[in-house]
Amino acid sequence: MIGSLPTSLEVDGKQYEINSDFRVALLIFEAYNDPELSGYDKVSACLNCLYKEIPQNAEEALKKATWFLDGGDMPKSKQAPVKIMDWEYDQAIIFPAVNKVAGCETRTVDYMHWWSFLGLFNEIGEGLYSQIMNIRAKRAKGKKLEKWEREFYNEHKALINIKEKLTAEEQAQMDYINKLLG
């Protein structure tokens, strides 16, 4: 039906209820970005978080989960995009931008379907979030920044440069090296 929001996914001809709130989707993305989790653990987290009852056919369930998390039948880019956004790292700039579009504090609503949240996210207009994404995109493509963008970048490197999560072992190595260097 046009405009309907799925609260279940069909796997092998059977409907399985899902946890369709946007917080669940963000939790799944957080698991996928966790360098401490194995591929199996990431898939397991996705299926356990999304499905209220996990289907027997895990491969098909994961395909349907990916379809849901991608926003359904949204047109996809042919190129694999360079990572310029991280839901967890950018949450401090994402939520104010989404809230501006929504006209309310989205984190305090009892329930909001993932696709509704994604729709609000896709309608983010001019502001801090879009400035940062534009600068990241230009840098990722090797394009020259305008003078004001270079100034903005130099003043806000901590917001613009996504810090990749390290495993506990990698962090310990970095801490050891930093200790040696004083």
Backbone as CSV, one residue per row, in Angstrom:
resi,resn,N_x,N_y,N_z,CA_x,CA_y,CA_z,C_x,C_y,C_z
1,MET,0.838,-1.183,0.000,0.000,0.000,0.000,0.885,1.249,0.000
2,ILE,0.529,2.233,-0.791,1.299,3.467,-0.888,1.325,4.166,0.470
3,GLY,2.517,4.544,0.882,2.664,5.306,2.125,2.711,4.480,3.389
4,SER,2.595,3.173,3.272,2.602,2.351,4.484,4.036,2.148,4.972
5,LEU,4.168,1.988,6.266,5.466,1.770,6.899,5.516,0.335,7.399
6,PRO,6.478,-0.454,6.935,6.511,-1.857,7.334,6.853,-2.045,8.809
7,THR,6.078,-2.900,9.447,6.357,-3.295,10.832,6.630,-4.797,10.900
8,SER,6.698,-5.390,9.712,7.074,-6.798,9.597,7.765,-6.974,8.255
9,LEU,8.544,-8.046,8.159,9.234,-8.374,6.909,8.905,-9.812,6.539
10,GLU,8.740,-10.051,5.236,8.418,-11.395,4.773,9.702,-12.161,4.474
11,VAL,9.840,-13.296,5.134,10.976,-14.187,4.915,10.416,-15.572,4.644
12,ASP,10.731,-16.114,3.491,10.245,-17.436,3.082,8.725,-17.560,3.191
13,GLY,8.033,-16.512,2.768,6.580,-16.549,2.729,5.886,-16.295,4.053
14,LYS,6.629,-16.027,5.110,6.030,-15.775,6.420,6.402,-14.369,6.890
15,GLN,5.435,-13.687,7.502,5.676,-12.344,8.031,6.293,-12.441,9.426
16,TYR,7.360,-11.680,9.630,8.033,-11.612,10.933,7.995,-10.172,11.418
17,GLU,7.444,-9.980,12.609,7.392,-8.643,13.185,8.797,-8.134,13.443
18,ILE,8.967,-6.809,13.243,10.258,-6.192,13.476,10.131,-5.033,14.458
19,ASN,11.241,-4.668,15.031,11.340,-3.475,15.869,11.698,-2.333,14.928
20,SER,10.695,-1.569,14.515,10.874,-0.585,13.446,11.221,0.819,13.931
21,ASP,11.413,1.003,15.222,11.765,2.313,15.754,13.164,2.717,15.280
22,PHE,13.365,4.014,15.043,14.636,4.492,14.519,15.808,4.174,15.441
23,ARG,15.561,4.100,16.736,16.647,3.818,17.684,17.247,2.427,17.458
24,VAL,16.404,1.496,17.042,16.879,0.137,16.757,17.815,0.159,15.543
25,ALA,17.436,0.874,14.502,18.294,0.990,13.318,19.638,1.606,13.695
26,LEU,19.613,2.647,14.505,20.868,3.300,14.910,21.713,2.372,15.776
27,LEU,21.070,1.564,16.594,21.784,0.581,17.410,22.472,-0.459,16.514
28,ILE,21.790,-0.880,15.466,22.371,-1.830,14.518,23.584,-1.204,13.820
29,PHE,23.451,0.043,13.395,24.588,0.724,12.748,25.771,0.848,13.709
30,GLU,25.462,1.083,14.964,26.521,1.173,15.981,27.248,-0.166,16.092
31,ALA,26.508,-1.258,16.066,27.130,-2.586,16.132,28.002,-2.828,14.904
32,TYR,27.519,-2.449,13.723,28.290,-2.660,12.501,29.576,-1.829,12.486
33,ASN,29.599,-0.730,13.210,30.806,0.109,13.264,31.742,-0.277,14.396
34,ASP,31.361,-1.258,15.200,32.180,-1.649,16.353,33.324,-2.553,15.892
35,PRO,34.571,-2.063,15.986,35.699,-2.879,15.520,35.954,-4.106,16.388
36,GLU,35.371,-4.152,17.571,35.550,-5.297,18.465,34.667,-6.483,18.069
37,LEU,33.623,-6.230,17.272,32.701,-7.297,16.889,33.143,-7.974,15.601
38,SER,33.009,-9.280,15.564,33.297,-10.039,14.345,32.136,-9.850,13.375
39,GLY,32.338,-10.279,12.131,31.263,-10.216,11.148,30.035,-10.986,11.601
40,TYR,30.266,-12.156,12.177,29.160,-12.967,12.696,28.412,-12.218,13.797
41,ASP,29.161,-11.587,14.711,28.537,-10.845,15.813,27.719,-9.670,15.302
42,LYS,28.197,-9.026,14.252,27.470,-7.889,13.675,26.150,-8.347,13.060
43,VAL,26.201,-9.429,12.306,24.984,-9.983,11.702,24.028,-10.436,12.797
44,SER,24.559,-11.094,13.797,23.746,-11.561,14.916,23.071,-10.389,15.627
45,ALA,23.816,-9.315,15.847,23.243,-8.123,16.489,22.122,-7.551,15.643
46,CYS,22.334,-7.497,14.337,21.306,-6.974,13.431,20.027,-7.796,13.540
47,LEU,20.161,-9.109,13.395,18.973,-9.969,13.411,18.286,-9.966,14.768
48,ASN,19.073,-9.994,15.846,18.495,-10.006,17.195,17.820,-8.694,17.558
49,CYS,18.361,-7.593,17.075,17.759,-6.293,17.373,16.517,-6.041,16.524
50,LEU,16.594,-6.377,15.249,15.507,-6.025,14.341,14.299,-6.948,14.455
51,TYR,14.530,-8.243,14.459,13.413,-9.191,14.448,12.961,-9.529,15.863
52,LYS,11.648,-9.541,16.061,11.106,-9.964,17.352,11.221,-11.474,17.508
53,GLU,11.153,-12.188,16.390,11.396,-13.641,16.325,12.273,-13.851,15.102
54,ILE,13.463,-14.386,15.301,14.419,-14.520,14.200,13.991,-15.650,13.261
55,PRO,13.887,-15.363,11.966,13.530,-16.403,10.999,14.608,-17.487,10.909
56,GLN,14.196,-18.669,10.482,15.132,-19.784,10.301,16.154,-19.475,9.210
57,ASN,15.699,-18.864,8.133,16.561,-18.557,7.001,17.284,-17.232,7.284
58,ALA,18.415,-17.320,7.960,19.147,-16.126,8.388,19.648,-15.302,7.206
59,GLU,20.037,-15.977,6.136,20.544,-15.251,4.959,19.454,-14.370,4.353
60,GLU,18.268,-14.944,4.172,17.144,-14.175,3.629,16.702,-13.098,4.622
61,ALA,16.714,-13.421,5.906,16.347,-12.447,6.941,17.295,-11.256,6.911
62,LEU,18.574,-11.506,6.690,19.565,-10.426,6.620,19.350,-9.576,5.370
63,LYS,19.024,-10.198,4.244,18.727,-9.439,3.021,17.542,-8.508,3.244
64,LYS,16.505,-9.029,3.885,15.316,-8.213,4.152,15.637,-7.108,5.164
65,ALA,16.464,-7.424,6.145,16.877,-6.418,7.133,17.643,-5.294,6.450
66,THR,18.535,-5.662,5.535,19.312,-4.659,4.799,18.395,-3.790,3.951
67,TRP,17.433,-4.414,3.292,16.439,-3.671,2.512,15.718,-2.659,3.403
68,PHE,15.290,-3.098,4.580,14.581,-2.218,5.504,15.484,-1.078,5.967
69,LEU,16.698,-1.402,6.393,17.616,-0.382,6.908,18.037,0.604,5.822
70,ASP,18.045,0.163,4.572,18.376,1.048,3.454,17.206,1.931,3.039
71,GLY,16.082,1.805,3.701,14.927,2.646,3.386,13.990,2.047,2.362
72,GLY,14.097,0.745,2.142,13.193,0.081,1.200,13.682,0.193,-0.223
73,ASP,12.772,0.523,-1.114,13.082,0.558,-2.543,13.615,1.915,-2.995
74,MET,14.438,2.522,-2.172,15.055,3.802,-2.531,16.077,3.559,-3.635
75,PRO,16.160,4.479,-4.602,17.186,4.330,-5.645,18.582,4.357,-5.014
76,LYS,19.444,3.485,-5.493,20.792,3.370,-4.945,21.804,3.963,-5.918
77,SER,22.870,4.487,-5.376,23.972,4.983,-6.185,24.731,3.790,-6.755
78,LYS,25.245,3.934,-7.974,25.995,2.851,-8.604,27.392,2.727,-8.013
79,GLN,27.956,3.837,-7.573,29.280,3.820,-6.980,29.177,3.551,-5.488
80,ALA,30.178,2.834,-4.974,30.258,2.669,-3.531,30.682,4.013,-2.949
81,PRO,29.868,4.598,-2.083,30.193,5.935,-1.571,31.364,5.902,-0.598
82,VAL,32.102,7.001,-0.609,33.152,7.195,0.375,32.455,7.593,1.665
83,LYS,32.912,7.071,2.774,32.266,7.360,4.049,32.499,8.820,4.438
84,ILE,31.424,9.591,4.420,31.527,10.982,4.857,30.631,11.249,6.063
85,MET,29.880,10.223,6.485,28.979,10.386,7.625,29.033,9.148,8.489
86,ASP,28.960,9.364,9.793,28.958,8.275,10.756,27.860,8.589,11.773
87,TRP,26.848,7.730,11.825,25.698,8.003,12.697,26.116,8.268,14.137
88,GLU,27.026,7.474,14.651,27.426,7.623,16.049,28.304,8.861,16.241
89,TYR,29.326,9.008,15.418,30.256,10.129,15.545,29.543,11.462,15.331
90,ASP,28.606,11.495,14.396,27.940,12.740,14.009,26.621,13.005,14.739
91,GLN,26.294,12.203,15.737,24.988,12.370,16.370,24.765,13.774,16.930
92,ALA,25.809,14.431,17.385,25.662,15.771,17.963,25.246,16.810,16.921
93,ILE,25.496,16.538,15.642,25.056,17.466,14.598,23.868,16.928,13.808
94,ILE,23.674,15.604,13.844,22.536,15.015,13.129,21.226,15.344,13.838
95,PHE,21.164,15.089,15.127,19.882,15.262,15.830,19.361,16.694,15.805
96,PRO,20.190,17.715,16.036,19.639,19.072,15.918,19.090,19.358,14.514
97,ALA,19.765,18.842,13.473,19.300,19.065,12.103,17.980,18.342,11.845
98,VAL,17.875,17.093,12.306,16.631,16.331,12.144,15.516,16.982,12.962
99,ASN,15.840,17.402,14.169,14.839,18.043,15.023,14.289,19.315,14.391
100,LYS,15.167,20.053,13.716,14.737,21.282,13.034,13.699,20.945,11.964
101,VAL,13.941,19.886,11.211,12.996,19.463,10.177,11.704,18.952,10.816
102,ALA,11.842,18.166,11.886,10.678,17.547,12.545,9.856,18.551,13.341
103,GLY,10.492,19.606,13.807,9.790,20.573,14.646,9.627,20.098,16.076
104,CYS,10.401,19.087,16.465,10.357,18.575,17.832,11.655,17.839,18.133
105,GLU,11.843,17.518,19.382,13.008,16.728,19.800,12.692,15.266,19.529
106,THR,13.281,14.729,18.466,12.952,13.369,18.033,13.403,12.307,19.035
107,ARG,14.440,12.591,19.796,14.937,11.587,20.746,13.986,11.350,21.905
108,THR,13.035,12.247,22.112,12.116,12.086,23.243,10.759,11.511,22.847
109,VAL,10.518,11.322,21.541,9.239,10.723,21.148,9.268,9.244,21.528
110,ASP,8.109,8.715,21.878,8.033,7.316,22.300,8.381,6.357,21.165
111,TYR,7.949,6.698,19.966,8.189,5.820,18.823,8.224,6.658,17.557
112,MET,9.179,6.364,16.704,9.202,6.936,15.361,9.767,5.860,14.434
113,HIS,9.012,5.534,13.418,9.428,4.517,12.455,10.753,4.945,11.819
114,TRP,11.618,3.962,11.580,12.916,4.231,10.970,12.771,4.997,9.667
115,TRP,11.809,4.627,8.815,11.663,5.309,7.531,11.192,6.749,7.713
116,SER,10.394,7.018,8.742,9.983,8.398,9.026,11.199,9.221,9.444
117,PHE,12.028,8.642,10.302,13.247,9.320,10.731,14.170,9.541,9.531
118,LEU,14.312,8.517,8.700,15.161,8.613,7.521,14.648,9.694,6.571
119,GLY,13.335,9.802,6.450,12.742,10.860,5.622,13.083,12.240,6.144
120,LEU,12.992,12.408,7.467,13.370,13.691,8.076,14.853,13.962,7.835
121,PHE,15.666,12.945,8.025,17.111,13.069,7.826,17.420,13.513,6.391
122,ASN,16.728,12.925,5.427,16.969,13.259,4.021,16.510,14.663,3.646
123,GLU,15.709,15.285,4.483,15.216,16.638,4.213,16.018,17.714,4.942
124,ILE,17.114,17.346,5.562,17.954,18.330,6.247,18.418,19.370,5.225
125,GLY,18.214,20.631,5.571,18.609,21.722,4.678,19.919,22.345,5.122
126,GLU,20.050,23.613,4.842,21.266,24.352,5.177,21.464,24.418,6.683
127,GLY,22.705,24.305,7.090,23.048,24.388,8.507,24.401,23.748,8.751
128,LEU,24.732,23.572,10.006,26.023,23.018,10.392,26.237,21.636,9.788
129,TYR,25.238,20.775,9.892,25.373,19.415,9.369,25.706,19.439,7.880
130,SER,24.945,20.190,7.102,25.170,20.205,5.653,26.518,20.834,5.300
131,GLN,26.962,21.834,6.059,28.291,22.416,5.817,29.374,21.359,6.013
132,ILE,29.272,20.621,7.095,30.278,19.603,7.398,30.257,18.501,6.335
133,MET,29.073,18.048,5.936,28.982,17.000,4.914,29.547,17.483,3.582
134,ASN,29.281,18.737,3.212,29.807,19.277,1.954,31.330,19.329,1.968
135,ILE,31.904,19.755,3.085,33.364,19.814,3.194,33.952,18.414,3.160
136,ARG,33.354,17.478,3.885,33.838,16.092,3.856,33.775,15.516,2.446
137,ALA,32.680,15.772,1.754,32.516,15.245,0.394,33.562,15.825,-0.545
138,LYS,33.796,17.112,-0.455,34.816,17.739,-1.300,36.188,17.158,-1.007
139,ARG,36.518,17.018,0.268,37.820,16.478,0.640,37.963,15.029,0.168
140,ALA,36.889,14.249,0.283,36.929,12.848,-0.132,37.150,12.725,-1.645
141,LYS,36.645,13.684,-2.400,36.789,13.664,-3.855,38.033,14.423,-4.323
142,GLY,38.789,14.979,-3.377,39.998,15.715,-3.729,39.724,17.071,-4.352
143,LYS,38.537,17.619,-4.107,38.193,18.928,-4.659,38.732,20.037,-3.754
144,LYS,39.014,21.156,-4.363,39.542,22.307,-3.644,38.423,22.966,-2.831
145,LEU,38.750,23.318,-1.601,37.794,24.013,-0.748,37.850,25.512,-1.014
146,GLU,36.697,26.136,-0.914,36.634,27.603,-0.994,37.356,28.174,0.224
147,LYS,37.710,29.437,0.162,38.447,30.068,1.265,37.685,29.940,2.583
148,TRP,36.379,30.225,2.558,35.591,30.156,3.791,35.499,28.718,4.300
149,GLU,35.495,27.742,3.375,35.446,26.336,3.766,36.761,25.911,4.428
150,ARG,37.893,26.392,3.868,39.197,26.088,4.481,39.267,26.665,5.893
151,GLU,38.784,27.884,6.045,38.774,28.517,7.371,37.884,27.726,8.328
152,PHE,36.705,27.356,7.859,35.781,26.576,8.674,36.412,25.237,9.054
153,TYR,37.049,24.588,8.071,37.705,23.314,8.329,38.792,23.461,9.388
154,ASN,39.634,24.466,9.243,40.727,24.675,10.203,40.216,24.942,11.614
155,GLU,39.057,25.567,11.735,38.479,25.874,13.048,37.686,24.706,13.642
156,HIS,37.269,23.764,12.796,36.377,22.689,13.256,36.853,21.298,12.842
157,LYS,38.156,21.082,12.842,38.701,19.785,12.423,38.131,18.624,13.227
158,ALA,37.923,18.830,14.524,37.409,17.742,15.376,36.002,17.317,14.951
159,LEU,35.215,18.247,14.435,33.877,17.902,13.942,33.930,17.285,12.554
160,ILE,34.847,17.745,11.740,34.876,17.350,10.340,35.607,16.032,10.112
161,ASN,36.736,15.836,10.756,37.505,14.606,10.568,36.921,13.493,11.425
162,ILE,36.351,12.498,10.784,35.760,11.367,11.504,36.889,10.543,12.108
163,LYS,36.818,10.357,13.398,37.809,9.527,14.081,37.311,8.090,14.052
164,GLU,38.099,7.234,13.423,37.728,5.825,13.346,37.895,5.179,14.717
165,LYS,36.968,4.303,15.035,37.054,3.558,16.289,38.197,2.563,16.208
166,LEU,38.924,2.454,17.290,40.008,1.484,17.365,39.588,0.329,18.250
167,THR,40.156,-0.840,17.987,39.924,-1.963,18.885,40.671,-1.665,20.175
168,ALA,40.385,-2.404,21.218,41.071,-2.203,22.495,42.574,-2.403,22.322
169,GLU,42.954,-3.380,21.493,44.371,-3.658,21.241,45.029,-2.487,20.505
170,GLU,44.366,-1.969,19.493,44.909,-0.831,18.742,45.035,0.399,19.634
171,GLN,44.032,0.623,20.479,44.074,1.765,21.394,45.226,1.623,22.387
172,ALA,45.450,0.411,22.877,46.561,0.172,23.808,47.895,0.466,23.124
173,GLN,48.037,0.066,21.860,49.253,0.352,21.112,49.459,1.853,20.934
174,MET,48.381,2.553,20.595,48.467,4.009,20.433,48.841,4.678,21.753
175,ASP,48.240,4.232,22.839,48.546,4.796,24.151,50.013,4.551,24.504
176,TYR,50.509,3.360,24.194,51.904,3.025,24.475,52.850,3.918,23.666
177,ILE,52.552,4.102,22.369,53.375,4.946,21.512,53.345,6.386,22.010
178,ASN,52.164,6.871,22.344,52.043,8.253,22.840,52.799,8.430,24.147
179,LYS,52.797,7.410,24.988,53.519,7.467,26.260,55.030,7.549,25.979
180,LEU,55.500,6.770,25.020,56.923,6.787,24.648,57.342,8.141,24.104
181,LEU,56.436,8.758,23.344,56.742,10.042,22.727,56.587,11.205,23.695
182,GLY,56.009,10.925,24.827,55.868,11.953,25.859,54.658,12.771,25.649
